[in-house]
Amino acid sequence: MKSKMGLTTKIFIGMGLGLLLGLIIRVLPAGFIKDTLFLNGIIKVLGTGFISAIKMLVVPLVFASITCGVASLANIKSLGRIGGKTIVFYLFTTAVAISIAIGLGFIINPGVGLDMSSLVIQEPTIGESQSIADLIISIIPTNPVKAMVDGDMLQIISFSILFGATISILGEKAKHVKNFMLSLNEVCLKMVNIVMAIAPIGVFGLIANTFATTGFEAFGSLIKYMIVVLLALAVHAVVVYSGLLKGFTGLSIAPFIKRFAKVAAVTFSTASSGAALPITKKAMDDSGVSNKVSSFTIPLGATINMDGTAIMQGAATVFIAQIYAIELGIGQIMVVIVTATLASIGTAAVPGVGLVMLSMVLRTVGLPVEGIGLIMGVDRILDMCRTTINVFGDCICTLIVSKSENEFDEEKYYSSDDTLIDEVTA
Ligand code: ASP
């Protein structure tokens, strides 16, 4: 019989069973069953094996996705000002988003009180401070293959950006390389899907381990982590985006929100900006944005603008640093902001990729990737919310750019004729 149960449901079941098993193991006396069979046996294989599978995907995924993201900017030159404005807006708001998340993280301190430092499987490499000059030099790989072998994320990113930009500059002459990279990207995304299919089992092992070793303390911290992410998403949407829309265009946000509700229904249920693309575009058409602007800004936004994802990554970085009792210096925080902003270019518009990219952000500042195990169980719910903000940001940018370019029909924006949207959702 073909299983109809969705992945989200399976992850929740994995989480619940893991929690149950963890609490049972916790009360078992030390000995063969508890230590050898469970903690260092079954649970370790399932949980650590899953994290290793995620780590395995990071280097190829980052290389392929950032290269394709940058190479797809081919038409920036032809779009001139619109292209420039859009990209600056996307990158700037992403950096603001992650700063809000990190700021709230340090106020709410979700991971303080939960000590996982004894569970570090690899030595954290954090600590040495670098001068700005050294940091800049260290971003440039003298050997890109070595950068990939060492998993040096900043070097891989800088090489991928140059590689993608060159593909875009060469155009026709580089079409075979571009096609190859596009297929490689597809293959990497499919691998993410395959690995994600075993997520319920991985989550089962990871959560069982967490609750066997830390008990219910983990619950409170996880809830606080979720609060940080949700609060940062809300602040970003209500304060930053609404403020930018009002400040730059003078438009009231209400007509847009009404149209966006239908887009949000799709982003929320699919957790994929990509899946929501057609209805997002329609919502922008209904809002009076010209096709010239929206046909460029909306697909580009779905590809490179992920403010909600950056928020999760900022909050998760603070959370993971805190549970492993590792202090983040100002230099490391700057590196996290830059890396997560660049990571958003490489995050595919499908469910769960933000979490894989998080392991890249963590590695850049030397935090233990194992920390992802704890937040994995609650990630799907957050993914639904952050994807909604990812798309919300694309729409706000589109409205601002189209108004500033006089490519905007204000009368249509304020009219209540939503027939196009109704057609899509029907
Ligand atoms: N699901 C997100 C999106 O499609 C990406 C992520 O954060 O995983 O926008």
Residues whose N, C-alpha, C, O or C-beta is under 5 A from the ligand:
A	BS01	LIG	A271 S272 S273 G274 T309 A348 A349 V350 P351 G352 V353 G354 L355 D383 T387 N390
